Amino acid sequence: MKFKVAILSSMVLIDAAQLEAILNIVSDCETSNDEWVGDGKGPNGSSYLPLIRKFSIDKVNLTPIMDDTIETLRLATKLHDEAKSSR
């Protein structure tokens, strides 16, 4: 089993050991987010306030994916790529 998780705008498949390593790294990180504060109530007349907060690993969105599903998707990808290259 692997876990599907978004990293740098890509969905990656990682195993439990890789997931643990990533979570150990990001648990000490901060996030930069813009929070809605109301029309024109932010800096320079914007509606958002830029905030720095500690990253919460509780917000990590994981999707488990079984090994047989991964193998099926690998085969489908291979067949798709072969069909595409033969055109």
N, C-alpha and C positions, 0 to 999 in steps of 0.2 A: 504494500500500500504506500502511496505517496500522497502528498498534499499539494493542491493547486492554490497558489497564492500570488497576488499581484506584487511585482517588484519592478520599480522604474517603468511603469506603464506596460509591462509584459507579464503574461501569466506564465509562471514557472512551476515545474513539478519538482518537489523536494522530498527527501525521505525524512524520517523522524530525527535523525542525528543532525541533518542540515537545518531542519526547522529549529531545533534547540539552539544551535550555534547562532542562527540569525536572530532569534528572540533574545539571546544573551547580549548580542551587540546592540540591538535597537532599544532594549529596556533602559539603557542609559542615555538615550537620545532625547532631543527636544523637537517639537514640531512648530512650524510657522504657519498659522492659519489666519484667515481674515474672517472676523465675526461681524454679522449684521448688527448694527447699533441704531438703525433708523435713518430715514431719508435725510441726508445732509448733516448727520450728527457725527460723522467720522472726521479724520484729519483732512484738511483742505477741501471741506465740503463733500467728501465722499460719504457713502452709506455704510462703510465697513471700517473696522478697527483691526489693524494687524496685531496679533498676539503670539507670544511664545509660551508654550506649555510643555510639560514633561509628556513624553510619548507613553501611551497606555497600551500594553500588549493585549489587554482585553478587547481592544478594537480591531485586532488582526482578524481578517476574514479568511477563513480556511475552508477549502472544500476537499474532503477526502476522495481519492480516486483509486479504485482497485487495480491491481496489476494486470488482470485480464482485460480490463477496459483500456489501459495504457497500451498493451500489445495490439489490441484491435485498432486503436487510433494510429499506432505506428504503421501497421499494415495498410490502413486506408490512406495515410499520407504517402507511403511509398507508391501505391497504385495510382494515386492522383498525380504525383510528380512524374511517374513513368508515362502516363497517358498525356500529360501536358507536354512533355519533351518529345513525344513521338508525333506531335502535330506539325 
